[in-house]
């Protein structure tokens, strides 16, 4: 099983991740035959012109049986597609950033034995296949869930794409983590932009011409596609709300310090945040 390599892959969804996955497979496993399903006409046209796929269709086929089907769609769509994909492929994996919903869908449809819940920690703010990159997964963490046999089968293949495969204990742990390191961060980025814009309007200025790297860094995620984030945030809403409660607590802390005007406690708060940043840099995100 550790030497398993797919000979045929059906990629469902040719957005940024699906197209990047196709390019990565083409580069690392050139003998593999790639096929695509894409409902969006523009994305389908890109897939047809890319030369990566033997066939490109607009809906899941009835047959033949593929070695692997990859669900590279929003999580709500992937949940609906999962049973059909499992009927035309030996193994099925998803690349969604929320796991509890699709894992439950796998159990409900009785395909948990052939389904691998996975999540590559890779992406760009720019959507669509035109932004895809064959090296998108190189040296990036690719999460798989413990207790799902198909994940063990696919792990060496994912490592063969250049990814660093790491196991997460459960879907619940995964979704809580993503709420704090991804989904909640996205909301925070948008809130920072909206707060700045509302304050700009209140003061009647044209501050958008005065922004520096800090503003651009923290607000760049606002350019991300709203359709993807609508389904993602709603699918993981409980965990995201938990993160936002922690964020509000931190904001209240610094607001109280500003109101008090005492430099000692303010400095201690800033240094505490810097220490946390150092700790995360030493053993956390890469």
SULQUITA-V637439 format. One record per pair of residues at least 24 apart in sequence whose C-alpha atoms are under 7 Angstrom apart, sorted by sequence separation. I is the first residue (numbers start at 1). J is the second residue. D is the distance in Angstrom with one decimal. If there is no record, write none. Layout:
i->{I & I}
j->{J & J}
d->{D & D}
//
This chain:
i->{7 & 8 & 9 & 10 & 11 & 12 & 13 & 14 & 64 & 65 & 66 & 67 & 68 & 69 & 70 & 71 & 72 & 90 & 91 & 92 & 93 & 94 & 95 & 119 & 137 & 138 & 139 & 140 & 141 & 142 & 143 & 144 & 145 & 146 & 7 & 8 & 9 & 10 & 11 & 12 & 13 & 63 & 65 & 86 & 93 & 95 & 118 & 119 & 137 & 138 & 139 & 141 & 143 & 145 & 6 & 7 & 8 & 9 & 10 & 11 & 12 & 62 & 79 & 83 & 118 & 137 & 145 & 193 & 75 & 117 & 118 & 192 & 15 & 117 & 14 & 189 & 190 & 22 & 189 & 116 & 189 & 190 & 14 & 189 & 116 & 117 & 115 & 116 & 186 & 113 & 114 & 113 & 183 & 18 & 17 & 10 & 184 & 9 & 183 & 8 & 9 & 10 & 11 & 12 & 13 & 8 & 9 & 10 & 11 & 12 & 13 & 91 & 184 & 7 & 8 & 9 & 10 & 11 & 12 & 13 & 179 & 184 & 6 & 11 & 12 & 175 & 179 & 6 & 176 & 180 & 175 & 179 & 100 & 99 & 100 & 99 & 99 & 98 & 43 & 125 & 127 & 125 & 126 & 127 & 125 & 19 & 23 & 24 & 16 & 23 & 24 & 15 & 16 & 20 & 15 & 16 & 19 & 20 & 21 & 15 & 20 & 14 & 16 & 16 & 20 & 28 & 98 & 25 & 24 & 98 & 98 & 2 & 1 & 5 & 2 & 74 & 76 & 75 & 74 & 75}
j->{31 & 32 & 33 & 34 & 35 & 36 & 37 & 38 & 88 & 89 & 90 & 91 & 92 & 93 & 94 & 95 & 96 & 114 & 115 & 116 & 117 & 118 & 119 & 143 & 161 & 162 & 163 & 164 & 165 & 166 & 167 & 168 & 169 & 170 & 32 & 33 & 34 & 35 & 36 & 37 & 38 & 88 & 90 & 111 & 118 & 120 & 143 & 144 & 162 & 163 & 164 & 166 & 168 & 170 & 32 & 33 & 34 & 35 & 36 & 37 & 38 & 88 & 105 & 109 & 144 & 163 & 171 & 219 & 102 & 144 & 145 & 219 & 43 & 145 & 43 & 218 & 219 & 52 & 219 & 148 & 221 & 222 & 47 & 222 & 150 & 151 & 150 & 151 & 221 & 149 & 150 & 150 & 233 & 72 & 72 & 66 & 240 & 66 & 240 & 66 & 67 & 68 & 69 & 70 & 71 & 67 & 68 & 69 & 70 & 71 & 72 & 150 & 243 & 67 & 68 & 69 & 70 & 71 & 72 & 73 & 239 & 244 & 67 & 72 & 73 & 236 & 240 & 68 & 239 & 243 & 239 & 243 & 171 & 171 & 172 & 174 & 175 & 175 & 129 & 221 & 224 & 223 & 224 & 225 & 224 & 129 & 133 & 134 & 127 & 134 & 135 & 127 & 128 & 132 & 128 & 129 & 132 & 133 & 134 & 129 & 134 & 129 & 131 & 132 & 136 & 161 & 232 & 161 & 161 & 235 & 236 & 153 & 153 & 157 & 156 & 228 & 231 & 231 & 231 & 232}
d->{6.9 & 5.5 & 6.3 & 6.1 & 6.2 & 5.8 & 5.9 & 6.0 & 6.3 & 4.9 & 6.3 & 6.2 & 5.6 & 6.4 & 5.6 & 6.4 & 7.0 & 6.8 & 6.1 & 6.1 & 5.7 & 5.7 & 4.6 & 5.0 & 7.0 & 4.5 & 5.0 & 5.7 & 5.8 & 6.1 & 5.7 & 6.1 & 6.2 & 6.3 & 4.5 & 4.6 & 5.1 & 4.8 & 4.8 & 4.7 & 5.1 & 5.7 & 6.9 & 6.8 & 6.5 & 6.3 & 5.5 & 6.5 & 6.3 & 5.2 & 5.8 & 6.7 & 6.5 & 5.9 & 6.5 & 6.0 & 5.9 & 6.2 & 5.6 & 6.3 & 6.4 & 6.7 & 5.9 & 6.2 & 4.5 & 5.4 & 6.8 & 5.8 & 6.9 & 6.1 & 6.7 & 6.8 & 6.9 & 6.1 & 6.2 & 5.6 & 6.4 & 6.9 & 4.9 & 6.3 & 6.2 & 5.5 & 6.9 & 6.7 & 4.9 & 7.0 & 5.7 & 4.8 & 6.1 & 6.6 & 5.6 & 6.8 & 6.7 & 5.2 & 6.4 & 6.6 & 5.6 & 5.9 & 6.7 & 5.4 & 6.0 & 6.3 & 5.9 & 5.9 & 6.7 & 5.3 & 4.8 & 4.6 & 4.8 & 5.0 & 5.0 & 7.0 & 6.3 & 6.4 & 6.6 & 5.7 & 6.2 & 6.5 & 5.7 & 5.4 & 5.6 & 6.8 & 5.4 & 7.0 & 7.0 & 6.7 & 4.8 & 6.5 & 5.2 & 5.7 & 6.7 & 6.3 & 5.1 & 5.2 & 6.3 & 6.9 & 6.3 & 5.7 & 6.7 & 5.9 & 6.8 & 6.1 & 6.1 & 6.4 & 4.8 & 5.4 & 6.8 & 4.4 & 5.7 & 4.5 & 6.4 & 6.8 & 4.7 & 4.7 & 4.5 & 4.7 & 5.8 & 5.0 & 6.9 & 4.8 & 5.2 & 6.2 & 6.3 & 5.1 & 6.5 & 6.1 & 6.8 & 6.7 & 6.2 & 6.8 & 6.3 & 6.4 & 5.9 & 6.2 & 6.3 & 5.9 & 6.6 & 6.9 & 6.6 & 6.8}
//
